[in-house]
C-alpha cells in the first residue's frame, strides 16, 4: 500500500531469525528477518498515517483500486494567494467533491509558494463540478484560475 512499516526488534521476538508480519493498513504480509531491520537516522521519526489517508485506503480496498489511488481528475489551480495553505485549497475544493490530494508548488531557494498548485479530485464528475464552481472564485482577495492539468 505504500505505507512505511515500523518494526521494532521486540516485534520479531527475543530469539530466532524473524517472523511473519502484517500491515495494519492493507493486510499485506511479509517475512521480516532480524538481520534486515534498519534504524531511523537521527532527527527522523515515524508518524502514523492521518485518518483521511486511512479512510482513502479503506475506500480503495472496497473499490478494488490500488491502495495509493487518489483520484481521476487532476486540476491546475493558478493565482493562489501566497498566504493560502494546502488546507485552505482542500477546504475550498471539498465543497464540490472528494479531494484526493493537494499539492502546492514552492520555490526551491526561498521555500515560498509560487502561486499555483494541483488538486486531484476522486472522480471526473467531481473534478468537472469543482472546476466550474471554483474557477473565478476569490480566495483572500485573488481570483483563482482552475483548469484541467496538462499531465
Backbone bond lengths (Angstrom), bond angles and torsions (degrees), N, CA, C in turn:
res aa  C-N    CA-C-N  psi(-1)  N-CA   C-N-CA  omega(-1)  CA-C   N-CA-C  phi
1 X - - - 1.447 - - 1.532 109.87 -
2 X 1.273 119.25 -6.90 1.449 120.71 -178.75 1.515 113.33 90.37
3 X 1.308 117.78 -1.53 1.454 120.70 178.15 1.522 109.08 -72.50
4 X 1.300 115.42 151.57 1.454 119.26 173.51 1.517 108.33 -84.66
5 X 1.300 116.29 139.45 1.442 120.11 -179.52 1.519 109.01 -99.31
6 X 1.298 117.03 129.71 1.451 121.83 176.32 1.520 107.76 -105.73
7 X 1.301 115.88 110.02 1.448 121.19 -179.31 1.522 107.47 -122.16
8 X 1.286 115.60 129.02 1.458 121.54 177.86 1.528 107.73 -103.99
9 X 1.319 117.04 153.13 1.462 120.22 179.89 1.520 112.08 -54.05
10 X 1.338 116.89 -35.40 1.466 120.57 179.77 1.522 111.95 -64.27
11 X 1.368 117.38 -27.37 1.460 120.98 178.97 1.527 111.51 -66.56
12 X 1.315 116.63 -26.99 1.459 120.93 -177.19 1.518 111.33 -84.07
13 X 1.306 116.58 -22.60 1.457 120.42 179.08 1.520 110.83 110.30
14 X 1.321 115.55 161.76 1.466 119.13 -174.78 1.518 113.73 -70.60
15 X 1.326 117.81 -29.48 1.460 120.64 -178.46 1.517 108.53 -134.13
16 X 1.271 115.22 171.05 1.446 119.59 176.74 1.519 111.78 98.03
17 X 1.303 114.32 177.11 1.458 120.09 -174.61 1.518 112.82 -94.11
18 X 1.316 118.96 -15.81 1.456 120.84 -178.37 1.513 110.76 158.31
19 X 1.346 115.34 -169.80 1.459 119.08 177.69 1.521 109.76 -162.07
20 X 1.326 115.46 166.77 1.460 121.36 178.74 1.518 108.81 -75.30
21 X 1.363 117.16 131.92 1.456 123.82 -179.20 1.524 108.33 -115.14
22 X 1.349 116.30 159.21 1.463 121.16 177.93 1.520 109.41 -133.56
23 X 1.339 116.19 133.38 1.462 121.57 176.60 1.521 108.87 -71.98
24 X 1.337 116.65 127.83 1.461 119.80 -179.64 1.528 111.79 -74.60
25 X 1.338 117.52 -13.28 1.456 121.12 -179.57 1.524 111.76 -86.82
26 X 1.347 116.14 -51.10 1.461 118.24 -172.77 1.530 114.11 -115.47
27 X 1.335 117.64 -9.17 1.452 120.05 179.36 1.522 113.76 85.68
28 X 1.337 118.29 -0.91 1.454 121.76 177.28 1.528 109.61 -59.81
29 X 1.333 116.62 140.57 1.460 119.93 178.16 1.517 110.00 -117.48
30 X 1.321 116.13 153.02 1.452 122.27 177.96 1.520 108.45 -155.76
31 X 1.310 114.99 162.89 1.460 120.05 176.90 1.521 107.56 -95.57
32 X 1.326 116.90 122.85 1.464 121.49 -179.84 1.520 108.68 -105.25
33 X 1.317 115.92 111.99 1.458 121.08 177.87 1.525 109.32 -84.34
34 X 1.316 115.94 144.42 1.464 121.02 -179.63 1.531 110.99 -59.98
35 X 1.318 117.82 -39.03 1.463 120.05 -176.23 1.533 113.09 -76.39
36 X 1.320 118.49 -4.36 1.473 121.85 178.97 1.519 113.01 -102.09
37 X 1.330 118.09 5.58 1.461 121.05 178.18 1.522 109.97 -71.34
38 X 1.308 116.48 140.49 1.459 122.01 175.53 1.518 107.31 -117.82
39 X 1.296 115.99 158.58 1.457 118.90 176.61 1.526 108.88 -115.02
40 X 1.312 115.51 156.45 1.460 120.78 179.07 1.520 110.15 -74.17
41 X 1.316 115.65 143.09 1.455 119.91 174.15 1.519 109.63 -67.59
42 X 1.297 116.43 156.18 1.457 121.19 -179.84 1.531 110.16 -58.11
43 X 1.316 116.15 137.65 1.459 121.13 179.42 1.516 114.21 91.86
44 X 1.334 118.39 -8.01 1.454 122.01 179.13 1.520 109.23 -105.56
45 X 1.322 115.58 153.08 1.449 120.35 175.91 1.520 109.42 -146.05
46 X 1.314 116.60 153.56 1.456 121.82 175.30 1.516 108.46 -87.41
47 X 1.303 116.02 136.27 1.459 120.10 177.38 1.531 107.63 -123.90
48 X 1.327 117.56 145.79 1.469 119.60 179.39 1.526 110.84 -70.94
49 X 1.330 115.32 156.11 1.467 119.93 175.69 1.521 109.63 -65.05
50 X 1.340 115.33 145.95 1.458 120.01 177.34 1.520 109.53 -71.62
51 X 1.340 115.94 157.38 1.459 121.64 -177.36 1.526 111.73 -56.61
52 X 1.325 117.76 -40.94 1.467 119.34 -178.67 1.526 111.24 -65.04
53 X 1.337 118.14 -32.59 1.461 120.45 176.07 1.522 110.76 -69.80
54 X 1.321 116.70 -41.08 1.461 120.33 177.25 1.527 110.81 -63.61
55 X 1.338 117.06 -39.93 1.474 121.40 177.80 1.528 110.51 -64.54
56 X 1.341 116.77 -42.36 1.475 121.15 179.24 1.525 109.90 -62.12
57 X 1.325 117.22 -44.01 1.463 120.85 179.61 1.525 110.27 -63.13
58 X 1.326 117.33 -41.51 1.471 121.57 179.08 1.532 110.63 -63.17
59 X 1.331 117.14 -42.97 1.468 121.30 177.26 1.521 110.48 -62.74
60 X 1.329 117.12 -42.68 1.464 120.77 179.30 1.529 111.28 -62.44
61 X 1.335 117.27 -38.33 1.459 120.51 177.53 1.521 110.31 -62.39
62 X 1.347 116.40 -44.02 1.467 120.86 -178.94 1.527 111.45 -64.88
63 X 1.350 116.60 -33.94 1.460 121.42 -177.86 1.527 112.82 -92.77
64 X 1.334 116.97 8.10 1.471 122.53 -178.90 1.528 112.63 54.01
65 X 1.312 116.02 41.90 1.461 121.85 176.32 1.524 108.62 -105.26
66 X 1.324 117.16 162.40 1.471 118.77 173.15 1.525 109.00 -57.35
67 X 1.318 117.03 141.77 1.457 119.93 -175.31 1.526 112.45 -65.12
68 X 1.322 117.81 -20.17 1.466 121.82 179.72 1.533 112.42 -89.42
69 X 1.322 118.25 -1.28 1.469 122.74 -178.46 1.529 110.46 -60.73
70 X 1.355 116.56 132.21 1.464 120.45 177.54 1.525 112.92 -117.74
71 X 1.328 118.54 -21.09 1.457 119.24 177.98 1.514 113.26 161.96
72 X 1.343 114.06 171.36 1.465 122.11 -177.31 1.519 114.15 -101.68
73 X 1.315 118.26 -15.98 1.465 120.35 -170.88 1.527 110.90 -124.84
74 X 1.333 115.62 104.49 1.467 120.80 179.47 1.520 108.79 -95.34
75 X 1.328 115.76 126.73 1.451 122.50 -177.45 1.527 111.00 -114.30
76 X 1.327 115.49 140.76 1.461 121.70 171.60 1.524 106.98 -88.81
77 X 1.326 116.91 134.32 1.465 121.52 177.90 1.522 107.22 -123.61
78 X 1.330 115.95 115.94 1.457 120.97 -178.75 1.512 112.28 -112.23
79 X 1.327 114.68 166.74 1.464 123.63 179.22 1.530 111.76 64.37
80 X 1.337 115.64 35.17 1.468 120.86 178.83 1.528 108.12 -75.44
81 X 1.333 117.82 130.03 1.468 120.09 177.03 1.528 110.92 -60.00
82 X 1.314 116.62 144.06 1.459 121.10 -177.24 1.525 112.30 -62.96
83 X 1.316 117.77 -27.14 1.466 119.47 -178.93 1.528 113.17 -85.70
84 X 1.331 117.90 -3.97 1.470 121.51 178.64 1.527 109.92 -75.49
85 X 1.319 115.71 145.28 1.468 121.17 177.90 1.531 109.49 -107.84
86 X 1.319 115.79 170.31 1.465 120.10 175.88 1.529 110.20 -62.05
87 X 1.323 116.86 -33.85 1.469 120.13 177.56 1.525 111.36 -64.96
88 X 1.350 117.43 -38.07 1.469 120.65 177.00 1.520 110.54 -61.50
89 X 1.329 115.98 -44.44 1.470 120.90 -179.42 1.529 109.81 -65.75
90 X 1.322 116.25 -44.12 1.464 120.24 -179.59 1.527 110.99 -61.51
91 X 1.310 116.44 -44.06 1.462 121.28 179.90 1.533 111.04 -60.82
92 X 1.333 116.44 -41.26 1.461 121.68 -179.90 1.531 111.25 -63.66
93 X 1.326 116.44 -45.29 1.467 120.34 -177.63 1.530 112.19 -77.36
94 X 1.329 117.79 -27.29 1.468 121.38 -178.59 1.526 112.07 -64.58
95 X 1.320 117.28 -19.80 1.470 120.57 176.49 1.527 111.53 -66.31
96 X 1.349 116.95 -15.66 1.465 121.09 -173.81 1.523 113.21 -117.92
97 X 1.337 117.44 5.02 1.457 120.40 178.62 1.523 111.09 154.68
98 X 1.316 114.70 -173.75 1.459 121.07 -178.29 1.520 110.49 -83.32
99 X 1.319 115.83 121.61 1.464 121.66 179.16 1.522 108.12 -90.48
100 X 1.337 116.18 122.73 1.453 120.48 179.30 1.509 112.88 -86.19
101 X 1.337 116.79 -37.24 1.460 120.43 -178.10 1.518 109.71 -160.85
102 X 1.327 114.95 148.90 1.462 122.47 173.39 1.518 106.82 -129.67
103 X 1.316 116.43 132.63 1.457 120.24 -179.99 1.525 108.78 -139.48
104 X 1.318 115.85 109.64 1.457 120.10 175.76 1.526 108.21 -90.82
105 X 1.324 116.41 149.13 1.459 121.64 -178.70 1.521 108.70 -97.14
106 X 1.337 115.37 132.52 1.461 121.83 -177.71 1.524 110.35 -117.98
107 X 1.340 116.35 150.39 1.453 122.45 176.19 1.526 108.72 -70.42
108 X 1.331 116.83 130.76 1.464 120.70 -177.03 1.520 112.83 -65.59
109 X 1.326 117.37 -34.19 1.466 120.10 -175.91 1.521 112.90 -82.59
110 X 1.326 116.98 -43.49 1.466 119.65 -175.11 1.517 113.40 -97.76
111 X 1.337 117.42 -21.90 1.460 121.13 -177.25 1.516 113.12 79.58
112 X 1.335 116.83 2.26 1.472 120.72 179.05 1.520 110.74 -81.31
113 X 1.325 117.04 152.18 1.472 119.77 175.85 1.532 110.33 -62.22
114 X 1.323 116.20 147.41 1.464 121.10 179.14 1.532 111.92 -94.84
115 X 1.325 117.52 -1.76 1.457 120.02 175.25 1.516 115.01 93.15
116 X 1.327 117.59 10.02 1.466 119.77 174.61 1.514 109.26 -148.50
117 X 1.324 114.60 166.93 1.453 119.76 -179.34 1.517 110.60 -170.73
118 X 1.320 115.52 -168.60 1.455 121.37 -176.61 1.522 110.04 -134.87
119 X 1.327 114.92 142.66 1.457 122.07 176.61 1.522 106.93 -126.17
120 X 1.321 117.13 131.19 1.454 121.52 175.78 1.516 108.37 -107.96
121 X 1.324 114.95 120.47 1.461 121.41 177.33 1.527 108.17 -96.09
122 X 1.322 117.01 148.61 1.468 121.97 -173.11 1.530 113.14 -62.64
123 X 1.348 117.98 -40.41 1.471 120.09 -179.76 1.523 110.20 -125.28
124 X 1.330 115.55 160.37 1.473 121.38 176.94 1.525 110.58 -60.84
125 X 1.343 116.78 -40.44 1.463 120.81 -178.73 1.529 110.87 -62.20
126 X 1.337 116.00 -45.91 1.462 119.66 178.36 1.522 110.84 -64.43
127 X 1.334 116.24 -37.61 1.460 120.35 178.37 1.516 112.23 -64.38
128 X 1.321 116.13 -43.00 1.463 120.66 178.59 1.528 110.50 -63.88
129 X 1.322 116.16 -44.65 1.460 120.94 179.46 1.531 110.59 -62.73
130 X 1.315 116.90 -44.62 1.469 120.86 -179.92 1.526 110.58 -64.37
131 X 1.329 116.98 -43.03 1.468 120.35 179.32 1.528 110.69 -60.13
132 X 1.316 116.48 -45.85 1.465 120.13 -178.77 1.523 111.95 -65.59
133 X 1.332 117.04 -38.57 1.461 120.57 -175.78 1.527 113.34 -81.47
134 X 1.327 117.84 -36.53 1.466 120.81 -174.17 1.524 111.83 -88.20
135 X 1.325 117.98 -30.36 1.462 120.29 179.77 1.528 110.33 -57.29
136 X 1.319 116.37 123.97 1.460 121.40 -179.69 1.517 113.86 88.99
137 X 1.340 117.89 -10.94 1.462 119.32 178.84 1.530 109.28 -75.23
138 X 1.324 115.43 159.23 1.459 120.25 -176.38 1.519 111.67 -99.62
139 X 1.329 114.20 141.41 1.457 122.11 173.48 1.520 106.14 -134.42
140 X 1.322 116.55 118.36 1.472 122.35 -177.15 1.527 111.95 50.67
141 X 1.329 115.48 40.19 1.465 120.48 174.72 1.514 115.88 84.39
142 X 1.317 118.52 2.48 1.473 120.99 178.85 1.525 109.33 -116.43
143 X 1.308 115.54 140.94 1.458 122.06 -179.61 1.539 109.58 -85.09
144 X 1.324 115.85 120.58 1.460 120.61 -176.59 1.539 111.28 -77.68
145 X 1.325 114.99 145.47 1.459 122.74 176.70 1.515 106.70 -112.21
146 X 1.339 118.20 115.40 1.460 122.11 -176.65 1.516 109.02 -123.52
147 X 1.345 115.59 131.00 1.462 121.60 175.89 1.525 107.79 -151.06
148 X 1.344 116.23 168.31 1.462 118.77 176.13 1.516 109.00 -66.03
149 X 1.318 115.98 140.41 1.471 120.90 178.98 1.525 109.66 -70.51
150 X 1.313 115.85 152.27 1.466 121.13 -179.32 1.512 113.10 -73.94
151 X 1.333 117.99 -24.12 1.464 119.01 -176.35 1.495 112.09 -105.78
